[in-house]
Amino acid sequence: MKYIVLLTALLAVGGLAAAGDPAVPSSDFGSQLAAAAPTPVAASAADREAVKAILKGIHASMGAKGGVSAANCPKAGSEKWLALVLVGTPIPLNLVFQKNCDVQGKLVIDRKPFPFELQLRHLKGIDRVKAVMTPQVIPDLANKVVRVSILTDKGTLFSSKEGDVLGFSSEYHVAIGLDGKPAAKPTGEIHVTRFHGRPVDVKEVLQFD
């Protein structure tokens, strides 16, 4: 499922709104994210603007010609996703750089917290992402969807030239239909807490076009 590959590999760099600090989501997962995040600290205006510029640049590269893509990355079939939801069978993925697959590395998608570290390409100034994801999977039989929420913690975006660029946490919510596709527009938020090792407090809405 291409969408879930994008979720796991590119959640931190996917479709970020360019303006405005959103309200903190009112969901239980939002509360978990707030509890897990470091206490906000004062940061320079220059650092805040630099972080927002990086996020805006990442957003611009998504889907753009020559930008980052996961359209041709390996994906699991609907049967494997159903097994994950119903009985918790993990899904291993082996991603390799190729045309229209700008993500490389191995990960195992699980219903319990799972770490991942993946290489990225075609993102200016960013070439690696590392994080821990904690999913919640809730079948909604009445509406024939599975509601998935994912908390990403201990996230870092790296540059081979500059090292640790951004530290972040994030949350993501989507309803997946029986056909394995999103049944509604996903929602979420990213919270950047570190910029080149310095503490910051920048929140942006995750917007998936």
PyRosetta script that sets phi, psi and omega in degrees:
from pyrosetta import init, pose_from_sequence

init()
pose = pose_from_sequence("MKYIVLLTALLAVGGLAAAGDPAVPSSDFGSQLAAAAPTPVAASAADREAVKAILKGIHASMGAKGGVSAANCPKAGSEKWLALVLVGTPIPLNLVFQKNCDVQGKLVIDRKPFPFELQLRHLKGIDRVKAVMTPQVIPDLANKVVRVSILTDKGTLFSSKEGDVLGFSSEYHVAIGLDGKPAAKPTGEIHVTRFHGRPVDVKEVLQFD")
pose.set_psi(1, 110.9)
pose.set_omega(1, -175.1)
pose.set_phi(2, -56.5)
pose.set_psi(2, -38.0)
pose.set_omega(2, -175.1)
pose.set_phi(3, -63.9)
pose.set_psi(3, -39.3)
pose.set_omega(3, -178.7)
pose.set_phi(4, -74.0)
pose.set_psi(4, -32.6)
pose.set_omega(4, 172.6)
pose.set_phi(5, -59.1)
pose.set_psi(5, -45.2)
pose.set_omega(5, 176.9)
pose.set_phi(6, -61.1)
pose.set_psi(6, -39.4)
pose.set_omega(6, 180.0)
pose.set_phi(7, -60.3)
pose.set_psi(7, -52.2)
pose.set_omega(7, -174.3)
pose.set_phi(8, -73.7)
pose.set_psi(8, -37.9)
pose.set_omega(8, -174.7)
pose.set_phi(9, -87.5)
pose.set_psi(9, -31.0)
pose.set_omega(9, -170.0)
pose.set_phi(10, -126.4)
pose.set_psi(10, 17.8)
pose.set_omega(10, -179.3)
pose.set_phi(11, -55.0)
pose.set_psi(11, -41.4)
pose.set_omega(11, -177.0)
pose.set_phi(12, -70.6)
pose.set_psi(12, -20.2)
pose.set_omega(12, -173.0)
pose.set_phi(13, -123.4)
pose.set_psi(13, 14.2)
pose.set_omega(13, -173.5)
pose.set_phi(14, -102.1)
pose.set_psi(14, 121.1)
pose.set_omega(14, 168.0)
pose.set_phi(15, 52.6)
pose.set_psi(15, 60.2)
pose.set_omega(15, -178.5)
pose.set_phi(16, -91.5)
pose.set_psi(16, 132.0)
pose.set_omega(16, 175.3)
pose.set_phi(17, -63.3)
pose.set_psi(17, 143.7)
pose.set_omega(17, -171.3)
pose.set_phi(18, -88.6)
pose.set_psi(18, -16.3)
pose.set_omega(18, -172.6)
pose.set_phi(19, -139.0)
pose.set_psi(19, 149.1)
pose.set_omega(19, 171.0)
pose.set_phi(20, 85.0)
pose.set_psi(20, 137.5)
pose.set_omega(20, 173.1)
pose.set_phi(21, -90.3)
pose.set_psi(21, 120.5)
pose.set_omega(21, -176.4)
pose.set_phi(22, -75.9)
pose.set_psi(22, 162.1)
pose.set_omega(22, 171.7)
pose.set_phi(23, -69.5)
pose.set_psi(23, 149.3)
pose.set_omega(23, 177.9)
pose.set_phi(24, -67.6)
pose.set_psi(24, 128.4)
pose.set_omega(24, -178.3)
pose.set_phi(25, -57.1)
pose.set_psi(25, 150.2)
pose.set_omega(25, -175.7)
pose.set_phi(26, -92.4)
pose.set_psi(26, 0.6)
pose.set_omega(26, -177.3)
pose.set_phi(27, -70.0)
pose.set_psi(27, 164.6)
pose.set_omega(27, 175.2)
pose.set_phi(28, -59.6)
pose.set_psi(28, -37.9)
pose.set_omega(28, -179.7)
pose.set_phi(29, -66.7)
pose.set_psi(29, -33.9)
pose.set_omega(29, 175.8)
pose.set_phi(30, -63.0)
pose.set_psi(30, -38.0)
pose.set_omega(30, 178.0)
pose.set_phi(31, -65.3)
pose.set_psi(31, -39.1)
pose.set_omega(31, 177.1)
pose.set_phi(32, -63.0)
pose.set_psi(32, -42.8)
pose.set_omega(32, 179.2)
pose.set_phi(33, -61.4)
pose.set_psi(33, -44.6)
pose.set_omega(33, -179.5)
pose.set_phi(34, -63.5)
pose.set_psi(34, -37.7)
pose.set_omega(34, -179.9)
pose.set_phi(35, -69.0)
pose.set_psi(35, -33.9)
pose.set_omega(35, -176.7)
pose.set_phi(36, -80.8)
pose.set_psi(36, -24.2)
pose.set_omega(36, -174.8)
pose.set_phi(37, -74.3)
pose.set_psi(37, 148.5)
pose.set_omega(37, 177.1)
pose.set_phi(38, -63.1)
pose.set_psi(38, 155.7)
pose.set_omega(38, 177.0)
pose.set_phi(39, -62.9)
pose.set_psi(39, 128.1)
pose.set_omega(39, -179.0)
pose.set_phi(40, -56.9)
pose.set_psi(40, 142.0)
pose.set_omega(40, 179.5)
pose.set_phi(41, -129.5)
pose.set_psi(41, 162.8)
pose.set_omega(41, 178.5)
pose.set_phi(42, -67.7)
pose.set_psi(42, 137.7)
pose.set_omega(42, 177.0)
pose.set_phi(43, -134.5)
pose.set_psi(43, 154.6)
pose.set_omega(43, -179.2)
pose.set_phi(44, -68.7)
pose.set_psi(44, 151.1)
pose.set_omega(44, 177.8)
pose.set_phi(45, -60.9)
pose.set_psi(45, -34.8)
pose.set_omega(45, -179.8)
pose.set_phi(46, -64.1)
pose.set_psi(46, -42.6)
pose.set_omega(46, 178.9)
pose.set_phi(47, -65.1)
pose.set_psi(47, -42.3)
pose.set_omega(47, 179.3)
pose.set_phi(48, -61.4)
pose.set_psi(48, -44.0)
pose.set_omega(48, -180.0)
pose.set_phi(49, -67.6)
pose.set_psi(49, -35.4)
pose.set_omega(49, 178.2)
pose.set_phi(50, -64.7)
pose.set_psi(50, -41.8)
pose.set_omega(50, 178.3)
pose.set_phi(51, -62.7)
pose.set_psi(51, -46.0)
pose.set_omega(51, -179.9)
pose.set_phi(52, -63.4)
pose.set_psi(52, -34.4)
pose.set_omega(52, 178.2)
pose.set_phi(53, -67.0)
pose.set_psi(53, -39.3)
pose.set_omega(53, 177.7)
pose.set_phi(54, -63.6)
pose.set_psi(54, -46.2)
pose.set_omega(54, -180.0)
pose.set_phi(55, -62.6)
pose.set_psi(55, -40.2)
pose.set_omega(55, 178.9)
pose.set_phi(56, -64.7)
pose.set_psi(56, -39.9)
pose.set_omega(56, 178.9)
pose.set_phi(57, -65.7)
pose.set_psi(57, -38.3)
pose.set_omega(57, 177.3)
pose.set_phi(58, -64.3)
pose.set_psi(58, -44.4)
pose.set_omega(58, 178.4)
pose.set_phi(59, -58.2)
pose.set_psi(59, -42.4)
pose.set_omega(59, -178.3)
pose.set_phi(60, -64.6)
pose.set_psi(60, -28.7)
pose.set_omega(60, -177.7)
pose.set_phi(61, -79.7)
pose.set_psi(61, -18.6)
pose.set_omega(61, -177.9)
pose.set_phi(62, -72.1)
pose.set_psi(62, 116.6)
pose.set_omega(62, 178.0)
pose.set_phi(63, 81.5)
pose.set_psi(63, -7.7)
pose.set_omega(63, 179.1)
pose.set_phi(64, -76.6)
pose.set_psi(64, 155.1)
pose.set_omega(64, 177.4)
pose.set_phi(65, -60.1)
pose.set_psi(65, 124.9)
pose.set_omega(65, -177.5)
pose.set_phi(66, 81.8)
pose.set_psi(66, -0.3)
pose.set_omega(66, 179.9)
pose.set_phi(67, -89.5)
pose.set_psi(67, -172.3)
pose.set_omega(67, -176.3)
pose.set_phi(68, -76.2)
pose.set_psi(68, 141.5)
pose.set_omega(68, -179.5)
pose.set_phi(69, -144.9)
pose.set_psi(69, 148.5)
pose.set_omega(69, 172.1)
pose.set_phi(70, -125.3)
pose.set_psi(70, 17.8)
pose.set_omega(70, -173.9)
pose.set_phi(71, -61.5)
pose.set_psi(71, -31.7)
pose.set_omega(71, -175.9)
pose.set_phi(72, -109.7)
pose.set_psi(72, 15.4)
pose.set_omega(72, 177.7)
pose.set_phi(73, -73.9)
pose.set_psi(73, 151.1)
pose.set_omega(73, 176.5)
pose.set_phi(74, -57.0)
pose.set_psi(74, 145.7)
pose.set_omega(74, -178.8)
pose.set_phi(75, -143.9)
pose.set_psi(75, 152.9)
pose.set_omega(75, 179.5)
pose.set_phi(76, -84.7)
pose.set_psi(76, 153.4)
pose.set_omega(76, 177.5)
pose.set_phi(77, -79.8)
pose.set_psi(77, 170.4)
pose.set_omega(77, -177.7)
pose.set_phi(78, -61.1)
pose.set_psi(78, -31.7)
pose.set_omega(78, -178.8)
pose.set_phi(79, -63.4)
pose.set_psi(79, -40.1)
pose.set_omega(79, -179.3)
pose.set_phi(80, -68.7)
pose.set_psi(80, -37.7)
pose.set_omega(80, 177.7)
pose.set_phi(81, -66.3)
pose.set_psi(81, -37.4)
pose.set_omega(81, 178.5)
pose.set_phi(82, -64.6)
pose.set_psi(82, -40.8)
pose.set_omega(82, 178.8)
pose.set_phi(83, -65.4)
pose.set_psi(83, -36.6)
pose.set_omega(83, 177.2)
pose.set_phi(84, -63.4)
pose.set_psi(84, -45.5)
pose.set_omega(84, -176.7)
pose.set_phi(85, -67.9)
pose.set_psi(85, -44.3)
pose.set_omega(85, -171.7)
pose.set_phi(86, -82.4)
pose.set_psi(86, -42.3)
pose.set_omega(86, -175.0)
pose.set_phi(87, -124.9)
pose.set_psi(87, 1.4)
pose.set_omega(87, 174.6)
pose.set_phi(88, 78.4)
pose.set_psi(88, 23.8)
pose.set_omega(88, 178.1)
pose.set_phi(89, -71.8)
pose.set_psi(89, 118.6)
pose.set_omega(89, -177.7)
pose.set_phi(90, -63.1)
pose.set_psi(90, 154.8)
pose.set_omega(90, 179.1)
pose.set_phi(91, -117.0)
pose.set_psi(91, 109.4)
pose.set_omega(91, 176.0)
pose.set_phi(92, -82.5)
pose.set_psi(92, 140.6)
pose.set_omega(92, 176.7)
pose.set_phi(93, -131.6)
pose.set_psi(93, 136.0)
pose.set_omega(93, 175.8)
pose.set_phi(94, -118.5)
pose.set_psi(94, 105.4)
pose.set_omega(94, -175.1)
pose.set_phi(95, -100.0)
pose.set_psi(95, 134.6)
pose.set_omega(95, -178.4)
pose.set_phi(96, -131.8)
pose.set_psi(96, 137.2)
pose.set_omega(96, 177.0)
pose.set_phi(97, -55.9)
pose.set_psi(97, 129.3)
pose.set_omega(97, 173.3)
pose.set_phi(98, -161.0)
pose.set_psi(98, -178.7)
pose.set_omega(98, -179.9)
pose.set_phi(99, -59.4)
pose.set_psi(99, 128.1)
pose.set_omega(99, -179.8)
pose.set_phi(100, 62.7)
pose.set_psi(100, 25.3)
pose.set_omega(100, 169.7)
pose.set_phi(101, -141.0)
pose.set_psi(101, 96.5)
pose.set_omega(101, -174.3)
pose.set_phi(102, -102.1)
pose.set_psi(102, 30.6)
pose.set_omega(102, 178.9)
pose.set_phi(103, -129.8)
pose.set_psi(103, 136.1)
pose.set_omega(103, -179.7)
pose.set_phi(104, -138.2)
pose.set_psi(104, 137.0)
pose.set_omega(104, 178.1)
pose.set_phi(105, 143.2)
pose.set_psi(105, 175.0)
pose.set_omega(105, 179.4)
pose.set_phi(106, -112.4)
pose.set_psi(106, 142.3)
pose.set_omega(106, 174.5)
pose.set_phi(107, -150.5)
pose.set_psi(107, 158.4)
pose.set_omega(107, 176.8)
pose.set_phi(108, -124.4)
pose.set_psi(108, 110.8)
pose.set_omega(108, 179.6)
pose.set_phi(109, -77.7)
pose.set_psi(109, 126.5)
pose.set_omega(109, -173.2)
pose.set_phi(110, -137.2)
pose.set_psi(110, 166.5)
pose.set_omega(110, 176.1)
pose.set_phi(111, -84.6)
pose.set_psi(111, -12.5)
pose.set_omega(111, 174.3)
pose.set_phi(112, -102.3)
pose.set_psi(112, 166.9)
pose.set_omega(112, -178.5)
pose.set_phi(113, -53.7)
pose.set_psi(113, 132.0)
pose.set_omega(113, 179.3)
pose.set_phi(114, -135.0)
pose.set_psi(114, 136.8)
pose.set_omega(114, 177.9)
pose.set_phi(115, -85.6)
pose.set_psi(115, 156.0)
pose.set_omega(115, 170.5)
pose.set_phi(116, -150.1)
pose.set_psi(116, 151.8)
pose.set_omega(116, 174.9)
pose.set_phi(117, -142.2)
pose.set_psi(117, 117.8)
pose.set_omega(117, -173.1)
pose.set_phi(118, -130.5)
pose.set_psi(118, 146.7)
pose.set_omega(118, 174.1)
pose.set_phi(119, -88.0)
pose.set_psi(119, 145.6)
pose.set_omega(119, 178.8)
pose.set_phi(120, -126.0)
pose.set_psi(120, 154.7)
pose.set_omega(120, 173.9)
pose.set_phi(121, -139.4)
pose.set_psi(121, 164.3)
pose.set_omega(121, -179.0)
pose.set_phi(122, 67.2)
pose.set_psi(122, 22.4)
pose.set_omega(122, 171.4)
pose.set_phi(123, -117.5)
pose.set_psi(123, 115.6)
pose.set_omega(123, -176.2)
pose.set_phi(124, -60.2)
pose.set_psi(124, 119.5)
pose.set_omega(124, 174.9)
pose.set_phi(125, 81.9)
pose.set_psi(125, -1.2)
pose.set_omega(125, -179.9)
pose.set_phi(126, -131.8)
pose.set_psi(126, 127.0)
pose.set_omega(126, 179.1)
pose.set_phi(127, -135.8)
pose.set_psi(127, 7.1)
pose.set_omega(127, 177.5)
pose.set_phi(128, -157.6)
pose.set_psi(128, 144.2)
pose.set_omega(128, 176.6)
pose.set_phi(129, -131.8)
pose.set_psi(129, 139.2)
pose.set_omega(129, 179.8)
pose.set_phi(130, -137.8)
pose.set_psi(130, 136.5)
pose.set_omega(130, -179.0)
pose.set_phi(131, -167.2)
pose.set_psi(131, 174.5)
pose.set_omega(131, 172.0)
pose.set_phi(132, -121.3)
pose.set_psi(132, 128.6)
pose.set_omega(132, 179.6)
pose.set_phi(133, -110.7)
pose.set_psi(133, 138.0)
pose.set_omega(133, 176.2)
pose.set_phi(134, -122.4)
pose.set_psi(134, 110.8)
pose.set_omega(134, -177.7)
pose.set_phi(135, -92.7)
pose.set_psi(135, 154.5)
pose.set_omega(135, 166.6)
pose.set_phi(136, -125.0)
pose.set_psi(136, 128.5)
pose.set_omega(136, -177.6)
pose.set_phi(137, -123.7)
pose.set_psi(137, 117.5)
pose.set_omega(137, -176.3)
pose.set_phi(138, -127.1)
pose.set_psi(138, 107.8)
pose.set_omega(138, 176.1)
pose.set_phi(139, -64.6)
pose.set_psi(139, 133.6)
pose.set_omega(139, 176.3)
pose.set_phi(140, -118.0)
pose.set_psi(140, 84.4)
pose.set_omega(140, -173.0)
pose.set_phi(141, -65.3)
pose.set_psi(141, -32.6)
pose.set_omega(141, -179.0)
pose.set_phi(142, -60.8)
pose.set_psi(142, -37.6)
pose.set_omega(142, -178.8)
pose.set_phi(143, -102.8)
pose.set_psi(143, 5.3)
pose.set_omega(143, 176.9)
pose.set_phi(144, 57.0)
pose.set_psi(144, 43.1)
pose.set_omega(144, 176.9)
pose.set_phi(145, -138.5)
pose.set_psi(145, 163.8)
pose.set_omega(145, 170.1)
pose.set_phi(146, -114.3)
pose.set_psi(146, 124.2)
pose.set_omega(146, -178.8)
pose.set_phi(147, -92.8)
pose.set_psi(147, 120.2)
pose.set_omega(147, -176.9)
pose.set_phi(148, -114.3)
pose.set_psi(148, 128.3)
pose.set_omega(148, 172.4)
pose.set_phi(149, -124.5)
pose.set_psi(149, 139.2)
pose.set_omega(149, -178.3)
pose.set_phi(150, -133.0)
pose.set_psi(150, 126.0)
pose.set_omega(150, 174.7)
pose.set_phi(151, -99.4)
pose.set_psi(151, 123.9)
pose.set_omega(151, 176.3)
pose.set_phi(152, -107.1)
pose.set_psi(152, 126.4)
pose.set_omega(152, -177.5)
pose.set_phi(153, -131.5)
pose.set_psi(153, 162.3)
pose.set_omega(153, 178.4)
pose.set_phi(154, 55.1)
pose.set_psi(154, 37.3)
pose.set_omega(154, -178.4)
pose.set_phi(155, -84.9)
pose.set_psi(155, 144.4)
pose.set_omega(155, 176.4)
pose.set_phi(156, -143.0)
pose.set_psi(156, 135.4)
pose.set_omega(156, 169.3)
pose.set_phi(157, -102.6)
pose.set_psi(157, 128.7)
pose.set_omega(157, -175.4)
pose.set_phi(158, -113.7)
pose.set_psi(158, 154.8)
pose.set_omega(158, 170.9)
pose.set_phi(159, -124.6)
pose.set_psi(159, 134.8)
pose.set_omega(159, 179.2)
pose.set_phi(160, -64.2)
pose.set_psi(160, -22.8)
pose.set_omega(160, -179.5)
pose.set_phi(161, -93.5)
pose.set_psi(161, -34.5)
pose.set_omega(161, -172.8)
pose.set_phi(162, -112.2)
pose.set_psi(162, -4.5)
pose.set_omega(162, -179.7)
pose.set_phi(163, 76.9)
pose.set_psi(163, -139.0)
pose.set_omega(163, -178.6)
pose.set_phi(164, -68.5)
pose.set_psi(164, 112.3)
pose.set_omega(164, -177.1)
pose.set_phi(165, -96.6)
pose.set_psi(165, -56.5)
pose.set_omega(165, -177.7)
pose.set_phi(166, -130.8)
pose.set_psi(166, 137.9)
pose.set_omega(166, 168.0)
pose.set_phi(167, -107.3)
pose.set_psi(167, 139.3)
pose.set_omega(167, -172.7)
pose.set_phi(168, -152.5)
pose.set_psi(168, 162.7)
pose.set_omega(168, 162.9)
pose.set_phi(169, -130.2)
pose.set_psi(169, 163.7)
pose.set_omega(169, -179.5)
pose.set_phi(170, -159.1)
pose.set_psi(170, 164.3)
pose.set_omega(170, 172.9)
pose.set_phi(171, -137.3)
pose.set_psi(171, 153.0)
pose.set_omega(171, -172.0)
pose.set_phi(172, -147.7)
pose.set_psi(172, 137.7)
pose.set_omega(172, -179.9)
pose.set_phi(173, -134.6)
pose.set_psi(173, 132.8)
pose.set_omega(173, 177.0)
pose.set_phi(174, -151.2)
pose.set_psi(174, 146.3)
pose.set_omega(174, 172.2)
pose.set_phi(175, -103.1)
pose.set_psi(175, 124.9)
pose.set_omega(175, -177.5)
pose.set_phi(176, -108.3)
pose.set_psi(176, 127.2)
pose.set_omega(176, -179.1)
pose.set_phi(177, -77.8)
pose.set_psi(177, 176.4)
pose.set_omega(177, -179.1)
pose.set_phi(178, -65.9)
pose.set_psi(178, -18.7)
pose.set_omega(178, 177.8)
pose.set_phi(179, -85.1)
pose.set_psi(179, 1.5)
pose.set_omega(179, 179.0)
pose.set_phi(180, 83.5)
pose.set_psi(180, 6.7)
pose.set_omega(180, -179.0)
pose.set_phi(181, -109.8)
pose.set_psi(181, 154.9)
pose.set_omega(181, 177.4)
pose.set_phi(182, -57.4)
pose.set_psi(182, 131.5)
pose.set_omega(182, 180.0)
pose.set_phi(183, -88.5)
pose.set_psi(183, -13.8)
pose.set_omega(183, 178.3)
pose.set_phi(184, -153.4)
pose.set_psi(184, 166.8)
pose.set_omega(184, -178.8)
pose.set_phi(185, -65.9)
pose.set_psi(185, 127.0)
pose.set_omega(185, 178.9)
pose.set_phi(186, -65.3)
pose.set_psi(186, 158.3)
pose.set_omega(186, 177.2)
pose.set_phi(187, -134.2)
pose.set_psi(187, 161.0)
pose.set_omega(187, 177.4)
pose.set_phi(188, 171.5)
pose.set_psi(188, -175.6)
pose.set_omega(188, -176.2)
pose.set_phi(189, -152.1)
pose.set_psi(189, 144.7)
pose.set_omega(189, 171.9)
pose.set_phi(190, -116.1)
pose.set_psi(190, 140.2)
pose.set_omega(190, -179.0)
pose.set_phi(191, -124.0)
pose.set_psi(191, 108.7)
pose.set_omega(191, 179.1)
pose.set_phi(192, -87.8)
pose.set_psi(192, 124.8)
pose.set_omega(192, -175.6)
pose.set_phi(193, -117.1)
pose.set_psi(193, -6.1)
pose.set_omega(193, -177.4)
pose.set_phi(194, -148.3)
pose.set_psi(194, 135.7)
pose.set_omega(194, 178.6)
pose.set_phi(195, -133.1)
pose.set_psi(195, 110.1)
pose.set_omega(195, -176.4)
pose.set_phi(196, 50.7)
pose.set_psi(196, 41.5)
pose.set_omega(196, 177.0)
pose.set_phi(197, 84.5)
pose.set_psi(197, -7.5)
pose.set_omega(197, 179.5)
pose.set_phi(198, -98.7)
pose.set_psi(198, 140.1)
pose.set_omega(198, -178.7)
pose.set_phi(199, -70.1)
pose.set_psi(199, 137.3)
pose.set_omega(199, 174.6)
pose.set_phi(200, -138.9)
pose.set_psi(200, 173.0)
pose.set_omega(200, 178.5)
pose.set_phi(201, -144.3)
pose.set_psi(201, 86.4)
pose.set_omega(201, -177.0)
pose.set_phi(202, -125.9)
pose.set_psi(202, 125.1)
pose.set_omega(202, 178.1)
pose.set_phi(203, -116.3)
pose.set_psi(203, 139.7)
pose.set_omega(203, 177.1)
pose.set_phi(204, -139.8)
pose.set_psi(204, 146.7)
pose.set_omega(204, 175.4)
pose.set_phi(205, -71.9)
pose.set_psi(205, 138.2)
pose.set_omega(205, 168.7)
pose.set_phi(206, -84.2)
pose.set_psi(206, 120.3)
pose.set_omega(206, -177.1)
pose.set_phi(207, -122.2)
pose.set_psi(207, 119.1)
pose.set_omega(207, -177.2)
pose.set_phi(208, -107.4)
pose.set_psi(208, 114.1)
pose.set_omega(208, -177.4)
pose.set_phi(209, -79.9)
pose.dump_pdb("model.pdb")
